Amino acid sequence: MPYIHTLNKNIWAHYIPPYQDELFTSWFLRLSQEHSVKSHSFGKYYFKDQQFWNRDVDNMPTDYLKKVIFDNSPLEYTAINNLFLSNYQSMLFENHNPNGFTSGILPLGIAHRKRKNNGLLYCPICLKKKLIIKNNGGY
């Protein structure tokens, strides 16, 4: 990992910034592709204690997850918080409830590694344009 003197820390060797309005999971997949590593391997190596595959990390980010991003990227906490759905409280929904139902956000339906729903919803026309999952209300 290269050391950046102005930041006084190491960052990911193939760091790429998140796009504007990009969800964390989309950026995470692009970041792992940039490192030429499978997303599962990238997550297991850098986010050791985070259980990506058992929870909706866009809706329920942990402090540990945010700290790993902060420690390994040039992003500040305000930019990191913008990657998650809680950033859109009062814009897309009134009250964000990360551990329960939030009006306007469909649950992924993950319970004990069993998927009950189809995951992220998307517009197929939008996917033809660019591989990015935005958090501008199409979640």
C-alpha positions in Angstrom: 0.0 0.0 0.0 1.5 3.4 -1.0 2.1 5.9 1.8 0.6 9.4 1.1 2.6 12.0 3.0 -0.2 14.7 2.9 -2.6 12.2 4.5 -0.1 10.7 6.8 -1.3 7.2 6.0 -1.2 4.2 3.6 -4.0 3.8 1.1 -5.1 1.0 -1.1 -2.7 0.5 -3.9 -5.3 0.7 -6.6 -7.6 3.1 -4.9 -10.4 4.6 -7.1 -12.8 7.2 -5.8 -16.5 6.5 -5.5 -18.7 8.1 -8.1 -21.1 10.8 -7.0 -24.2 9.1 -5.5 -22.7 5.6 -5.7 -23.7 3.1 -3.1 -20.9 1.4 -1.0 -21.6 -2.1 -2.5 -21.1 -0.8 -6.0 -17.9 1.0 -5.1 -16.7 -2.0 -3.2 -17.2 -4.2 -6.3 -15.4 -1.7 -8.5 -12.6 -1.4 -6.0 -12.0 -5.2 -5.8 -12.0 -5.4 -9.6 -9.4 -2.6 -9.7 -7.2 -4.7 -7.4 -7.8 -7.8 -9.7 -9.2 -9.7 -6.7 -12.6 -11.4 -6.3 -14.9 -9.3 -4.1 -15.1 -12.0 -1.5 -11.3 -12.2 -1.2 -11.0 -8.5 -1.1 -13.6 -8.2 1.7 -12.2 -11.0 3.7 -8.6 -9.6 3.6 -9.4 -5.9 4.3 -12.7 -6.1 6.2 -11.8 -9.1 8.4 -14.5 -8.6 11.0 -17.2 -7.3 8.7 -19.9 -9.8 7.5 -20.7 -8.4 4.1 -22.6 -11.3 2.8 -25.0 -11.7 5.7 -26.4 -8.1 5.9 -27.4 -5.1 3.9 -24.3 -3.0 4.3 -25.7 -0.1 2.3 -28.5 0.1 4.8 -26.7 -1.0 8.0 -23.0 0.0 7.9 -21.0 -0.6 11.0 -18.5 1.7 12.6 -15.8 -0.9 11.9 -16.6 -0.8 8.2 -16.4 3.0 8.1 -13.1 2.9 10.0 -11.5 0.4 7.6 -12.5 2.7 4.7 -11.1 5.7 6.5 -7.9 4.0 7.3 -7.2 2.7 3.8 -8.5 5.5 1.6 -8.1 9.3 1.3 -11.9 9.7 2.1 -13.0 11.7 5.1 -15.9 10.4 7.2 -18.4 12.8 5.6 -17.6 11.3 2.1 -17.8 7.8 3.6 -21.2 8.4 5.1 -22.4 9.6 1.7 -21.9 6.0 0.5 -24.8 4.7 2.6 -28.5 5.0 2.5 -28.7 6.8 5.9 -27.3 9.8 4.1 -30.7 10.3 2.4 -32.8 10.7 5.5 -35.3 13.6 5.1 -34.7 13.5 1.3 -36.0 10.1 0.4 -37.6 9.0 3.7 -38.5 10.6 7.0 -36.8 8.3 9.5 -34.0 5.8 8.7 -34.3 2.6 10.7 -31.3 0.5 9.9 -32.5 -2.4 12.0 -36.1 -2.5 10.7 -38.5 -1.2 8.1 -37.8 2.2 6.5 -40.5 3.5 4.2 -39.1 3.7 0.7 -36.3 1.1 1.2 -37.1 -2.5 0.3 -35.3 -5.1 2.5 -32.8 -7.4 0.9 -34.5 -10.3 2.8 -31.3 -11.8 4.3 -31.9 -14.0 7.3 -29.2 -16.4 8.5 -27.6 -16.6 5.0 -30.9 -17.4 3.3 -32.0 -14.9 0.7 -35.8 -14.3 0.6 -35.8 -11.5 -1.9 -33.8 -10.7 -5.1 -31.4 -8.2 -3.6 -30.8 -4.7 -5.1 -33.5 -3.5 -7.5 -32.3 -1.8 -10.6 -33.4 -0.3 -13.9 -32.1 -2.5 -16.8 -31.7 0.5 -19.1 -29.5 2.2 -16.5 -27.2 -0.8 -16.2 -26.5 -0.6 -19.9 -25.0 2.9 -19.4 -22.4 2.3 -16.7 -21.7 -0.3 -14.0 -22.6 1.8 -11.0 -25.4 1.4 -8.4 -26.6 4.8 -7.4 -28.4 5.7 -4.3 -30.6 8.4 -5.8 -33.9 6.7 -5.0 -33.7 3.7 -7.3 -32.9 1.3 -4.4 
